[in-house]
Structure formats: C-alpha cells, structure tokens
Amino acid sequence: MHLTQLIPRLVVALISLLLACPVPAYELRGNVPAPEFPIGLPWLNVEKAVRMSDLRGKVVILDFWTYGCINCIHVIEDLKRLEEKYRHHLVVIGVHTPKFDNEKNLETLRRVLVRYNRVHPVIHDTGFELMKRYGARAWPTLFVVDPEGGVVGKVTGEGHHRLMDRVVGDLIEAYANELNDDPLPLLSEKEKLTGSELAFPGKIAVSDSMVAISDTLHHRIVITDHAGKVQRVIGGLEPGMIDGVATAARFSSPQGLAFGKKHLYVADTGNHAIRVIDLVSGGVETVAGTGKMGRGETGGPLATRVDLRSPWDVALAGDTLYIAMAGDHQIWRLDLSSREIGVFAGSGHEGIRDGDRHQATFSQPSGLSLHGEWLYVADAESSAVRRVNIAEDRVETLVGTGLHDFGDRDGDFERAQLQHPLGVATLPNGDVMIADTYNHKMKRLNLEPGSVQTVVGTGEPGSGSGTVEVMLNEPGGLAVFGRQVLIVDTNNHRILSFDMDRAETRNWRVKH
C-alpha cells in the first residue's frame, strides 16, 4: 500500500481525532519530496551528519523546537513514547531552531540534550535554514516523512500523540516490505554524572535551619544545614511518582521549593504535581495533581483529582501555596486547609498584558517570590519580571515588553532587558534579585529609583568563580540567606553564594 491508498485512512484518523480534540493541526500535503538537510550545520547525538538518503526505509518525524519553550518540552514525552513503540522503524530528528540568542550556543545545547534525555539525532539550525525550507513558523512543529522520502503532513503545537501514533503506524504497515531495520549510528551526548553531587539543580529554598535543593536530573530533593552538610536525601536517581518514606519516594525533574513550618512543598514538574515532604519523618505525600499533564483545567475542590501542567515554582503565604504553572501561562493557588486548587492569575493565553489578575496574561511563569502584598514573577518567555498585588487583584510589569523582546541591558526599567529569566528572590527592603538565565547573570532590580544592574556574571557561559570575572551557566533559582544570596548555577551542577556586603562570590559546597 502506498500513499495514494493510505490517504483515506489518514483522513478517517484525522476526523476521529478532531471530534475528540478541537485543535485542527494536521495537514495532508501529498507526496512532496522532503527538503535536504543543509550542509555544514552541526549535528549532535550522531557519529556524522545525516542525509535524507540515510533515512530511506524509515518513517521520520522532524521536530522543529527551541529548548526554552514549554510546549516543546511537553512534546518530548510524546516523541519518546513513539520511539519506544516503533523502535528502528521510526527516526525522530530534532531540528533545534533557537528563539533566544543564548539558545544558539552549541555547548549549552549539548547540556540541554542531557537534561531532557533527548538521545535521537539533533541538527542545530541557528539560521532557520531548514525551518524555512519546510515552511515551519511556530514551535513546536512536527513534520512526518514517509519511507520513500515524501512529506506526508505536519502538526503544530502539542497534544497530538494519538494522531501521530495512528499516522506512523499506518505508514509502517503500508511500507512493510520497504522498511529498513538498521539503526542509525548514534553517539549520545549524555554526560556521565555519577561523580557529580548535583545534576542540573533547578531551585533552592532556605528556612531558619535548613537549605533545600531540587537536584533535578537526579530526581531528588537534597536537604542540608546552613553550612551545606547533607541532612537528608529524599527520592532516588530514577524518575517516578511514589509517595511514602524518604528512601522509597520518587520524583520526576523537581523544580520549585517552599518551606512551611514543618513541611517542604515541591513543584514536581515532570510529574505535573505538587508534593509535600514532612520535615520530621521525611515522608512524601501528593497534595495536588494526578501525575497526568492537564489541558485547559481550571481547578477543583479536590486538588489530587485535578490534572496540572508543568508547575515550575511555588511560594507559600500561610495556608496558601502559589504555583507558577508554566505550562498554562498562569499562576495557580492551592488552599492547603481545604485542598481546593484553582487559577489565581492569568487568562491562560500567552502574552504580557497587565491589569486585572483574571484578564492579565503571562508567558511561561517560572519563578515566584513573595514580599508583603506583592507576588513577584519571573515570566520567562516574555523575558520579564512581573508582580501581582494580592490585595488589589492586579498585575503589573516592571521589566520586559514582549514575547520577542529580549537582550542584556542594565539601566532604568523602561530600557532594561533580560533574556528568559527563571528565578526571582526578594530582599528585605523589597528589591528583587533575578536569575537572568539566558544571560548567565544574576541581576538586582532596584525598586527605587527603578533600575536594573548586573551583580554576578559576565554575560558568557562559564564556570569561573572568585571575586573577579565570576561566570555562570544558566542560573535557574535563587534564595536569600541572611546577607547572602544562594545561586543555583544549573549547567555547572553547583550552588554559589554571593556575599552582598563584600560583593564576593564563592562556591557553596554540598557535602556529606
């Protein structure tokens, strides 16, 4: 069976899926020859550059993505499921087309592939050459190519696993006699992290006596004293979603942390859940989320029955836990007494609109910090710092102007520019420290007179430390600790401490 015979079956699959999913995203394009990969672009996870002729006899999915995009992150799990199901009959090619300047760095992309466990071939299309050849205009966009090298169609956005599964399965059946079972010669970029105490840590929190670190790629939470001596490790080195005692409990790529009086709250990002750790017993309980990724939910009276969508950070005020729901472009609120959860701010549309908290828009909020009646937000995709006045129900932007406006510029609020910030931490006087992630810096937002200044970092990724030319590599989280600021230097697998009085930075070692 060839494509002309296959099209009616694909149309049936499309119609049945559109009845269940109102997002019409798949386009049948006919047997158009797939454009060749541009010569000279760097390839990762393979021994040598791939040509279209190398892919004959296989179904191919080309995934046009950029690594900071939450929708692209969500698609990764769908692709892994398809790869596991169809093995050598399916090849996924990641076409990394960076939105932000920092995402163009090849060495950083190597680390990202390890963080996201992407083991298939990836081409680094910094100039959008391949994206233009295919006519893709959004992230993520996925094209399907048949075993003869013809483009069958495309999907845009996320949430199309069932459709892709049906199309890939039908193509494999149709071309059964022409399939090539030989695997591509892969050469994984995966680093050996067995000797590293931390692996791509994401966030950090401080209490009167403890420091908690989300050891993200190790899928665990590390709790230390103020000197960095490990008191307890909760979770294991393999991902999972298991409640119970500390040694048996499992997390999946945890991020945000918030201390309560006797508990530690965790944004268990990979599990789309909020977990709580009893600081006395070390036991873990799920307080929100089902383990499944939500799609358009608004909350409910029983938080453990509500599907969440990539919670990235948390902030605690009394019995209220605020959640940066990156995947929904919203801030959610969990009542810890009643266990009711729902949207607190944001319409769910991606943007940077201020005003009433219900009508305001956010763009992948990824960091939270409370100070008085203000909830500060690191709004990653709009490269902005926002804040919500909890008492007056309104949102305002301090720094940042739009989804495609980013840079590295200090100065007054109107002129200052950030690049994909992931963390914020308020100081006692109300000023805000910013993890300006893609600029590899920590900056200070001075409310009076309204300016931004670089405090740590050169603007280039690196691992140097000391009093001169301190370098960071995609810092993801911050915590204020007396007169120090603890910096999660994510891609360097370490924590740094910045002394605000001496303006000095040193390694803050985690030790057993």
N, C-alpha and C positions, 0 to 999 in steps of 0.2 A: 504494500500500500504506500503510495506517495502523497505528496502534499495536496494534490487536487482531490484525492479521495478522503483525505484527513480533514479538510476544512469543515464539512458539515458536522463532524463530531466535535470540533473545537467550538463551533458556533453554539451547539447544544450545551457544551460545558460552560460557555460564557453566559448564555441566557439563564441557566440554572443558578449560576453563582450570583448574577446581578439581582436575582429575586431575593437572595439572602443578604447581599451586600450592596448598598445603594451607591457605591463609588464606581462609576464606569471608567475603567482604566486600561483595558486590554484592547489593542487594535490589531486586526489581521492585516498584514501588509503584502501578502503574496510572496513568491519565491524570489525576493530581491537578493542578489549576492551580498554577503556581509563584507563591509569595507575592511581592508587590510590594516594591521597594526602599524602605526608609524615607526619607521626605522630610527633607532637612536635613543628612544625613551628607555629609562631604566626599568628593569623587572626585578621583582622580589619573590622569594619562595620557589624559585626555579633555577636550574643549572644554567640555562641560557634563554635568550629571548624567544618568545613563542610566535609562530606564524600561523595564519589561518589554515595552511595546508597541514600543520601538525594536529589539527583538531578534526580532520575529516573522519567520519565514522563515529562521532560523538555528538550528543546534544550539548549545546553550550549556552550558559547564561552569562551575559555580560552585565555586571553590576556597577553602574556609574554611581560613585559615592564620594563623600568627603567626611573625614573621620570625626569631626566635631558635631555632626548632625544627628540628633536623637532618633530621627526616623530611619536613618541609615544604620544606626546601632540596632534598632529593633529588627531590621531585615536580616541581620547576621544569623539569628537563630533559625529563621525560616530556611536560609541557604544551607545551614549545617544539617538540618533535617532532610533536605532533598539530597545532599551529598551522601549522607549515610544510607539513604534508601536506595539510590541508584548507582552508587559506587563508581566504577570506571566507565560506565556508560554516559555519565554526566560530568562535565567540566564547568566549574564556576571560575570566571576570570573577573577579578576585581579591577575596575578602572578607576583609580583614585584621581579625581579632578578637584583639587583643593579650592575651597572658597576663600579661606583666610591665608594671608601671606605666610604665617607660621607653618601651615599645613603643607607648604611646598618643600620643607626640609626633609630630605630623603632619610637621614639618620633617625629623625624623630618618627617618621612613618614606620621604620623597622621596629621601633619600640611599640608603636600602636598595634601593629600586627600581632605582637606577642600579647599585649594587653587584651585584645579582642579575640585571641585564639583563631585568627584567620590564617589557614595553612594552605590555601589554594593560591595559584599564581596571581600576582598583582602587578599591574603596569601603572607607573606614576606619570599621569598625563597633566603636567603642570600648566601647559599652554592650551589645554582644552582641544588639542588636535583631534583626538579620537571622538571626543564628545560632539564636536562639530560635524565630523563625518557621519555620525549616526543621527544627528539632529536632536540629541537629548538636550532638554532645557531646565531640568529640575533634578534635585537629589531626594531620594534615590530614584533612578530609572533603570529598569532591567529589560534587556533585550534577549529573546530566545532565538537561537540559530540552530537549524536542523543539521543532521549528519552530512548533508551534501553541501553545507556552507551557505544556505539561504536563510535570510532573516524572516522568521515567522510572525513576530509581533513584539509588542512591548507592554510593560506595565509601569506606571508611575506611582510613587508613594509606597506605603506599606499596607499590610493586611491582605495580601493576595496569595497566601501559601496554598490554599486549596486549588485555586485556578492554575497556578504554576505546576503543582503536583499533577493535575489532570493533563495539562498540555505536555509536560515532559514524559509522562507515562505513555500517552498516545503516540508521541513521536518515536519513543523507543520500540513500541510494538510495531509501528508502521515500517521502521527501518531495521527490523530484527536481523535480516540477512546481510546488512551492510555495516553493522556496528564493529567498532574497533575496541577490543578489550584491553589493549596495552595501556598501562598507566603513564601519565606524563612524568618526566624525570624531575621530581620536586626536590627542593633544597630549602628546608624550613628556616625561617629567620628566628625561630623560637630560641630565646636565650636560656641558658642553664642558671636557674635562680636558686638552686638548692643551698648554695652557700650564703645567700642573702637573708639577713634577718627580716627585712621587709621587702615586699614585692609590689611595686607601683601603689604605694599607700595613697588613699584619697582624701580623707578628712581627719580632723583631730578635735578633741574636746578636753576641757580642764575642769576639775572640781576642786574643793578645798584640800583634798588629799591625793587625788588620782589624776592621771592622764590616760585618755583612751584614744587609740589609733585604729582606723579602719585599714587593715592590711589587705588591700582589695584583691590583688591577684592570688593571695594565699587564702582568700575566702574566710577570714577570721578577724576577730577583734582582739587587740593586744592592750592590756591594762597594766600601767606601770605606776610607780610612785613619782613624786616630782623630780627625782634625780634620774629617772629613766630605767630604774630597776624593775624588771617584769614581775608583776604580782600574780597575773592570771592570763591565760590564753583561752579564748572561747571560740570554738569552731575548729575546722580541720582544713587540710590543704586541698581537698576536693570539694567542689560546689555541691550544694544540696539544700533542702529546706526541711530541717528536722528540729523540733522543739525538744526540751528536756535538759539534762545535766550538761555542764560545760564541755566535757570530753566527747559527748555524743552529738551535741548540737551542730548544725550545719547552716552556713550562709552561702550566698552567691554574689560575688562582687559588691560587698557592702560599701557604702559611702558615708552619708551624714550621721553624726552622733550628737546626742544631747543628754547631759546628766540631770537626773532628778535627785531627790534626797536619798533614796535607796535603790534607784534604778538607773539604767543607761538605755536610752532609746536609740534604735539603729534603723537608718534607711537602708533596707536590704534590697538594693537596686536591682540586681539580677533576678531576684525572686518577686519583684513588684509587691513588696510587703514592708510593713513596719514591725520590727521585733523589739522585745524588751528583755534586758538582762537584769536579773536580780543580783545586786552587787554583794549580797551576803552569801547566797548559796551558789551563785554562778549559773543558775538555771535560766533557760531561754523560753520565751513564750511569744507567739504571734498575736499581735493586737489589732492588726489591720491588714487586709489583703488576703487573697486566696492562693497566691502562687501563680496565677494566670494574669497575663497582661490585659488590662482593660481597654475598652474602646468607647469613649464618649460617656462613661458613667458620671454621675453627679453626686454619688454618696448614698448613705442609707443608715438606718438605726442600728444595724449590727455590722461593725466595721470589718469583721472577719469574713463576711459574705460579699464584700464589695471588691471587685477587681480594680487594682491600682495600675498606674502606668509610669514606670521608671521614677520612683521617688528618689531624689538626689541629695536632699539635705533636710534637717529638722531643727526646730528651735522650740524651746519649752518655756511657757509662762503659766505658772500654777498648774492647773489641771488641763491646760490647753496645749496641744502639740501642733505647731505649724509645720507644714510639709511642702517643700519645693517639688512639685510634681512636674518634673522636666518634660515628660512625655506628653502631658496635656497642656503645657504652656500656662499652668495655673498654680496658685497657692491653695492648698487644702488645709482643713482644720479638723483635728481629732479631739473629741471630748473624752478624756481618759476616765472620767467618772461614769458616764453613760455608755461609752464605747460607740457613740454616734460619730460618723465621719461625713464630710461634705466639702464642697468648694467654698473657699473663703474669698478669693480674689481672682479675677481673670475670666474672660468670656469663653476661653478655650481656643480663640483664634490667635494666630501668631502675629505679633506686632509690638508696638511701643506706645500705645495710647494711654494717656493719663486720665484722671478724673475719678468718678465713682468706681469703687472697687469691683462691683459686679460687671461693669461695662468695660473696664480697663483691659488691655491686652499685654501679655508677656511673651517672651521668646526664649524658651528653654531655661527657666529659672533653675539655678544650680547651687546657690549658696544663700544662707539665711543668717541673720544676726539681729537680736532684739536689743533695743535701748529705750527704756521708758515706753512711750506710746507708739514708738516707731519700729516697724519691722523692715530691716534693710534686706535688699535682694540683689544678688549677683545674677543679672539677666544675660546669660552667656551669648546667645545668638545675635542679640542686638548690641553686644559689646557695651553694656550699660550697667550703671548702678541705679536702682530704683528704691523707693521706700513706700510703705503703706502706713498711713496713720490709722491705727486700730480704733481709736476713739471716734474719729470723724469719717471713717469709711471711705477714704480717698487715697489715690495713688499718685505719686509724682516722680519725675525723673530728675536725677541730679546730674549725671553724666551719661552721654550717649544720645544718638539722634535717629538711628535706623538700622534695619537688618543688614544693610550692605555698607554701613559707615563704620569704619574701624581704623585704628592706627596706633601710634605710640607717641603721644604728645602730652606733656605736662602743661600746667597753666590753669587759668580760670575755667569754671565749669562749662561755659559755652564753647570753649576752644579745645578742651582736653579730649583726648581719645584713648580708648582702651581696645584690647583685642581678646575677645572671648574669655572674660573673667569667670572663674568658677567659685571663688570664695570671698567672703566678707567677714570682718570681725570688728565690732565696735569697741572703742576705747572709753574709759570712764568719763572723759569730757565730751563724749558724743561724736568725736571724729571716727572715721572708718578706715581700717586697713583693708586693702584689696589684693587678692591674689589675681594679678593681671596675667592670666595663664599663658596665653599665646605670645605675650611679650616677654615672658620669662622674668617677670619682675614682681616685687611687692611694692605697692604704692600707697600713699596716705591721702585720703580725701579729707581736707580741712574744711569743716562747715563754715568757719569764719577765718578768712574772708571769702570762702567759696573757691577753693583751688585744689588741684591735684599735683602731687610731687612724687617722684621716684625715690624709694628708700633703699631697696636692695635689688640688685640685678643690673646687667649691662645691656639687656635687650637681645643678647645672643644666647642660645642654649649652651650650657656648660656645667661643670661640676666643681669649679674652684670655690674656695671659702677663705675666710680671714677678714681682715679689715679693709683690704683694697681689692677692687675688681671681683667682688663676690658674684658668682654666676649661679643661676637656677635653670631648671629644665621642666617647664610646665608645672609650676606650683598649683596645687588643687585645693588646699584648705589652710585655714589659719585659726589660731586660738590665742587669746590674750592671757598671759600668765604673769601677774604682777606687773613689773616693768619690762617684761619680755614678751615677744610675740613668737610663738612657735609656728614654723612654716613647714608644711608638707611639700617637700620637693619631689614630686611624684616620679618623674622619669629617672631621677637619681637614686630612688629607693631609700630615701633618708629623711630625717627631720632636722631642721636648722633652728637655732634660737637667735633672735635679734634683740640685743640689749638697747632699749630706747634711750637710755641715759648716755651710754658710751657710743652709740651708733656703730656697734660692732656685731658681727655675725659669727657664730661658731657652730660646729656640729653638735647636735643634741643626741647622744648615743642611747639606743635601746640595748640594754644588757641584762643577761640572766644572772 
